[in-house]
């Protein structure tokens, strides 16, 4: 089994939400390459606990 990690950084606006749309294109692209999205792992969080960076995890 092959595992792939792709890092996604959220667009962080202080005192507001951190948002991203990048994940949608990444998941579609990896699916076309034969990978299945299996989850994510937060790799960086702000002082308030807001997730700022995640690794998307794919396997095939």
TORPA-277672 format. One record per atom (N, C-alpha, C, O, CB): residue number from 0; x, y, z. Coordinates in Angstrom, 2 decimals, m for minus. Atoms other than C-alpha are relative to their C-alpha. Glycine has a CB too. Example, Ala and Ser with C-alpha at 12.3 -4.5 7.8 and 13.67 -1.06 7.14 Angstrom:
BEGIN
[0; [0.89; m1.19; 0.00]];
[0; [12.30; m4.50; 7.80]];
[0; [0.90; 1.20; 0.00]];
[0; [1.94; 1.18; 0.66]];
[0; [m0.99; 0.03; 1.25]];
[1; [m0.82; m1.19; m0.06]];
[1; [13.67; m1.06; 7.14]];
[1; [m0.77; 1.09; 0.73]];
[1; [m0.26; 2.20; 0.90]];
[1; [0.41; 0.46; m1.42]];
//
This chain:
BEGIN
[0; [0.84; m1.17; 0.00]];
[0; [0.00; 0.00; 0.00]];
[0; [0.89; 1.24; 0.00]];
[0; [1.87; 1.31; 0.74]];
[0; [m0.96; m0.01; 1.22]];
[1; [m0.74; m1.26; 0.09]];
[1; [1.29; 3.47; m0.91]];
[1; [m0.76; 1.09; 0.73]];
[1; [m1.98; 1.23; 0.55]];
[1; [0.24; 0.39; m1.49]];
[2; [0.61; m1.11; m0.73]];
[2; [0.62; 6.45; 1.36]];
[2; [0.65; 1.30; m0.43]];
[2; [1.87; 1.37; m0.60]];
[2; [0.13; m0.19; 1.53]];
[3; [m0.49; m1.31; 0.43]];
[3; [0.92; 10.10; 0.31]];
[3; [m0.58; 1.06; 0.93]];
[3; [m1.75; 1.00; 1.31]];
[3; [m0.39; 0.29; m1.48]];
[4; [0.42; m1.11; m0.83]];
[4; [0.76; 13.25; 2.45]];
[4; [0.15; 1.30; m0.80]];
[4; [1.20; 1.55; m1.40]];
[4; [0.84; 0.06; 1.33]];
[5; [m0.05; m1.29; 0.69]];
[5; [m0.09; 16.65; 0.95]];
[5; [m0.39; 1.09; 1.00]];
[5; [m1.46; 1.05; 1.59]];
[5; [m0.95; 0.02; m1.26]];
[6; [0.19; m1.05; m0.99]];
[6; [0.23; 19.76; 3.10]];
[6; [m0.89; 1.12; m0.55]];
[6; [m0.71; 1.57; m1.68]];
[6; [1.35; 0.57; 0.45]];
[7; [0.90; m1.10; 0.34]];
[7; [m2.53; 22.40; 3.02]];
[7; [0.08; 1.03; 1.11]];
[7; [m0.07; 0.71; 2.29]];
[7; [m1.47; m0.51; m0.20]];
[8; [m0.05; m1.11; m0.95]];
[8; [m2.17; 25.80; 4.69]];
[8; [m1.28; 0.81; m0.14]];
[8; [m1.65; 1.21; m1.24]];
[8; [1.25; 0.89; m0.24]];
[9; [1.22; m0.80; 0.00]];
[9; [m5.32; 27.64; 5.66]];
[9; [0.33; 1.48; m0.12]];
[9; [1.35; 1.94; 0.38]];
[9; [m0.81; m0.26; 1.27]];
[10; [m0.12; m1.45; 0.06]];
[10; [m5.75; 31.32; 4.82]];
[10; [m0.51; 0.53; 1.33]];
[10; [m1.71; 0.61; 1.55]];
[10; [m0.80; 0.61; m1.21]];
[11; [0.35; m0.40; m1.37]];
[11; [m5.69; 32.62; 8.38]];
[11; [m0.22; 1.50; 0.08]];
[11; [0.66; 2.29; m0.27]];
[11; [1.09; m0.43; 0.98]];
[12; [0.31; m1.40; m0.26]];
[12; [m7.40; 35.91; 9.19]];
[12; [m0.15; 0.12; 1.51]];
[12; [m1.02; m0.50; 2.11]];
[12; [m1.31; 0.47; m0.77]];
[13; [0.04; m0.15; m1.46]];
[13; [m6.73; 37.01; 12.77]];
[13; [m1.38; 0.48; 0.44]];
[13; [m1.99; 1.33; m0.21]];
[13; [1.10; 0.99; 0.48]];
[14; [1.31; m0.32; m0.59]];
[14; [m9.91; 37.26; 14.89]];
[14; [m1.15; m0.46; m0.88]];
[14; [m2.29; m0.06; m0.67]];
[14; [m0.11; 1.49; 0.25]];
[15; [1.04; 0.58; 0.86]];
[15; [m11.82; 35.38; 12.17]];
[15; [0.34; m1.47; m0.22]];
[15; [1.22; m2.02; 0.44]];
[15; [m0.11; 0.77; m1.37]];
[16; [m0.24; 1.41; 0.33]];
[16; [m11.95; 31.90; 10.70]];
[16; [1.21; m0.16; m0.92]];
[16; [1.58; 0.75; m1.65]];
[16; [m1.23; m0.60; m0.66]];
[17; [m1.01; 0.40; 0.97]];
[17; [m9.13; 30.17; 8.87]];
[17; [m0.73; m0.85; m1.05]];
[17; [m1.44; m1.79; m0.70]];
[17; [1.21; m0.80; 0.68]];
[18; [0.75; 0.67; 1.06]];
[18; [m10.43; 28.99; 5.48]];
[18; [0.90; m0.45; m1.13]];
[18; [2.00; 0.09; m1.33]];
[18; [m1.08; 0.92; m0.55]];
[19; [m0.68; 0.44; 1.21]];
[19; [m9.32; 27.10; 2.40]];
[19; [m1.00; m0.70; m0.92]];
[19; [m1.98; m1.29; m0.46]];
[19; [1.18; m0.96; 0.35]];
[20; [0.75; 0.75; 1.01]];
[20; [m10.82; 25.74; m0.80]];
[20; [0.95; m0.94; m0.75]];
[20; [0.52; m1.74; m1.58]];
[20; [m0.72; 0.96; m1.00]];
[21; [m1.05; 0.75; 0.68]];
[21; [m7.54; 24.16; m1.92]];
[21; [m0.21; m1.51; 0.07]];
[21; [0.14; m2.23; m0.86]];
[21; [1.34; 0.35; 0.58]];
[22; [0.15; 1.44; m0.23]];
[22; [m8.46; 20.73; m0.52]];
[22; [m0.86; m0.68; m1.07]];
[22; [m0.62; m1.84; m1.41]];
[22; [m0.60; m0.25; 1.36]];
[23; [0.91; 0.61; 0.97]];
[23; [m11.22; 20.14; m3.08]];
[23; [0.75; m0.42; m1.26]];
[23; [0.59; m1.55; m1.72]];
[23; [m1.12; 0.97; m0.36]];
[24; [m0.75; 0.31; 1.22]];
[24; [m8.91; 20.30; m6.10]];
[24; [1.03; m1.10; 0.26]];
[24; [1.25; m1.96; m0.59]];
[24; [0.70; 1.26; m0.55]];
[25; [m1.00; 1.03; m0.34]];
[25; [m6.26; 18.21; m4.33]];
[25; [m0.65; m1.37; 0.08]];
[25; [m0.12; m2.34; m0.46]];
[25; [0.70; 0.34; 1.35]];
[26; [0.69; 1.29; m0.15]];
[26; [m8.74; 15.45; m3.44]];
[26; [m0.44; m0.52; m1.36]];
[26; [m0.29; m1.71; m1.64]];
[26; [m1.22; 0.13; 0.94]];
[27; [0.42; 0.43; 1.34]];
[27; [m10.15; 15.37; m6.99]];
[27; [1.20; m0.49; m0.82]];
[27; [1.12; m1.52; m1.49]];
[27; [m0.71; 1.15; m0.73]];
[28; [m1.19; 0.37; 0.77]];
[28; [m6.65; 15.26; m8.54]];
[28; [0.57; m1.33; 0.47]];
[28; [0.93; m2.17; m0.36]];
[28; [1.05; 1.09; 0.12]];
[29; [m0.55; 1.25; m0.52]];
[29; [m5.44; 12.48; m6.25]];
[29; [m0.92; m1.18; m0.31]];
[29; [m0.45; m2.29; m0.55]];
[29; [0.23; 0.11; 1.52]];
[30; [0.96; 1.05; 0.36]];
[30; [m8.63; 10.49; m6.90]];
[30; [0.21; m0.46; m1.44]];
[30; [0.17; m1.65; m1.74]];
[30; [m1.45; 0.50; 0.20]];
[31; [m0.26; 0.33; 1.41]];
[31; [m7.93; 10.67; m10.64]];
[31; [1.28; m0.80; m0.15]];
[31; [1.42; m1.56; m1.11]];
[31; [0.07; 1.27; m0.84]];
[32; [m1.27; 0.73; 0.02]];
[32; [m4.45; 9.29; m9.91]];
[32; [m0.08; m1.34; 0.73]];
[32; [0.92; m2.05; 0.86]];
[32; [1.09; 0.85; 0.61]];
[33; [0.19; 1.29; m0.63]];
[33; [m5.92; 6.30; m8.09]];
[33; [0.14; m0.02; 1.51]];
[33; [0.11; m1.09; 2.11]];
[33; [0.94; m0.96; m0.58]];
[34; [m0.11; m0.08; m1.45]];
[34; [m5.51; 7.53; m4.51]];
[34; [m1.36; 0.24; 0.63]];
[34; [m2.22; 0.89; 0.04]];
[34; [0.98; 1.10; 0.40]];
[35; [1.23; m0.20; m0.77]];
[35; [m8.27; 7.45; m1.92]];
[35; [0.32; 0.89; 1.20]];
[35; [1.30; 0.65; 1.91]];
[35; [m0.61; m1.37; 0.46]];
[36; [m0.18; m0.86; m1.17]];
[36; [m8.59; 10.22; 0.67]];
[36; [m0.37; m0.80; 1.24]];
[36; [m1.45; m1.38; 1.31]];
[36; [m0.88; 1.31; m0.12]];
[37; [0.26; 0.80; m1.21]];
[37; [m8.32; 8.59; 4.11]];
[37; [m0.05; 0.84; 1.27]];
[37; [m0.42; 0.33; 2.33]];
[37; [1.05; m1.07; 0.14]];
[38; [0.09; m0.84; m1.19]];
[38; [m8.08; 11.55; 6.50]];
[38; [0.99; 1.14; m0.03]];
[38; [1.63; 1.40; m1.05]];
[38; [0.22; m0.83; 1.23]];
[39; [m0.94; m1.11; m0.10]];
[39; [m6.04; 14.47; 7.71]];
[39; [0.64; 0.00; 1.38]];
[39; [0.13; m0.62; 2.32]];
[39; [m0.70; 1.35; m0.27]];
[40; [m0.68; m0.14; m1.28]];
[40; [m3.59; 15.30; 10.46]];
[40; [0.41; 1.45; 0.17]];
[40; [1.13; 1.99; m0.67]];
[40; [1.25; m0.95; 0.09]];
[41; [m0.40; m1.40; m0.20]];
[41; [m3.24; 18.81; 11.91]];
[41; [1.49; 0.07; 0.38]];
[41; [1.94; m0.64; 1.27]];
[41; [m0.87; 0.67; 1.10]];
[42; [m1.43; m0.11; m0.26]];
[42; [0.43; 19.86; 11.87]];
[42; [0.40; 1.35; 0.60]];
[42; [1.51; 1.50; 1.11]];
[42; [0.77; m0.23; m1.26]];
[43; [m0.29; m1.30; m0.63]];
[43; [0.20; 23.49; 13.03]];
[43; [m1.31; 0.60; 0.48]];
[43; [m2.30; 0.67; m0.25]];
[43; [0.72; 0.96; m0.98]];
[44; [1.18; m0.64; m0.60]];
[44; [m2.27; 25.16; 15.36]];
[44; [0.41; 1.34; 0.59]];
[44; [1.54; 1.50; 1.05]];
[44; [m0.65; m0.92; 1.09]];
[45; [m0.26; m1.30; m0.60]];
[45; [m2.53; 28.75; 16.53]];
[45; [m0.14; m0.06; 1.51]];
[45; [m0.54; m1.10; 2.04]];
[45; [m0.95; 1.06; m0.58]];
[46; [0.06; m0.01; m1.46]];
[46; [m2.42; 29.79; 20.20]];
[46; [m1.41; m0.20; 0.55]];
[46; [m1.57; m0.61; 1.70]];
[46; [0.55; 1.29; 0.51]];
[47; [1.38; 0.19; m0.46]];
[47; [m6.22; 29.69; 20.40]];
[47; [m0.52; m1.40; m0.31]];
[47; [m1.65; m1.74; 0.04]];
[47; [m0.91; 1.04; m0.64]];
[48; [0.41; 1.35; 0.36]];
[48; [m6.33; 26.13; 19.05]];
[48; [m0.51; m0.12; m1.43]];
[48; [m0.88; m1.21; m1.86]];
[48; [m1.05; m0.48; 0.93]];
[49; [0.46; 0.00; 1.38]];
[49; [m7.34; 27.12; 15.51]];
[49; [1.00; m0.77; m0.87]];
[49; [2.21; m0.52; m0.80]];
[49; [m0.19; 1.45; m0.53]];
[50; [m0.87; 0.76; 0.90]];
[50; [m5.96; 24.65; 12.93]];
[50; [0.42; 0.90; m1.15]];
[50; [m0.42; 1.53; m1.80]];
[50; [m0.72; m1.28; m0.53]];
[51; [m0.55; m0.86; 1.04]];
[51; [m3.67; 26.48; 10.49]];
[51; [0.58; m0.79; m1.18]];
[51; [0.55; m0.32; m2.32]];
[51; [1.06; 0.90; 0.58]];
[52; [m0.62; 0.83; 1.04]];
[52; [m1.94; 23.68; 8.55]];
[52; [m0.36; m1.46; 0.26]];
[52; [m0.31; m1.93; 1.40]];
[52; [1.56; 0.19; m0.03]];
[53; [0.30; 1.43; m0.12]];
[53; [m2.97; 20.07; 7.87]];
[53; [0.74; m0.76; m1.10]];
[53; [1.09; m0.20; m2.13]];
[53; [m1.53; m0.27; m0.09]];
[54; [m0.44; 0.93; 1.04]];
[54; [m1.57; 17.10; 5.97]];
[54; [m1.21; m0.84; m0.38]];
[54; [m1.79; m1.52; 0.47]];
[54; [1.21; m0.89; 0.49]];
[55; [1.03; 0.90; 0.52]];
[55; [m4.18; 15.40; 3.78]];
[55; [0.67; m1.32; m0.27]];
[55; [1.79; m1.36; m0.78]];
[55; [m0.69; 0.58; m1.29]];
[56; [m0.59; 1.33; 0.12]];
[56; [m3.58; 11.65; 3.73]];
[56; [m0.76; m0.80; m1.06]];
[56; [m1.99; m0.88; m1.04]];
[56; [m0.01; m0.74; 1.35]];
[57; [0.54; 0.79; 1.10]];
[57; [m4.12; 9.48; 0.65]];
[57; [0.69; m1.35; m0.05]];
[57; [1.86; m1.47; 0.32]];
[57; [0.15; 0.74; m1.35]];
[58; [m0.59; 1.33; 0.16]];
[58; [m3.59; 5.78; m0.02]];
[58; [m0.52; m0.64; m1.29]];
[58; [m1.60; m0.34; m1.78]];
[58; [m0.33; m0.91; 1.24]];
[59; [0.43; 0.87; 1.12]];
[59; [m3.70; 3.38; m2.96]];
[59; [0.74; m1.30; 0.10]];
[59; [0.55; m2.19; m0.74]];
[59; [0.27; 0.68; m1.38]];
//
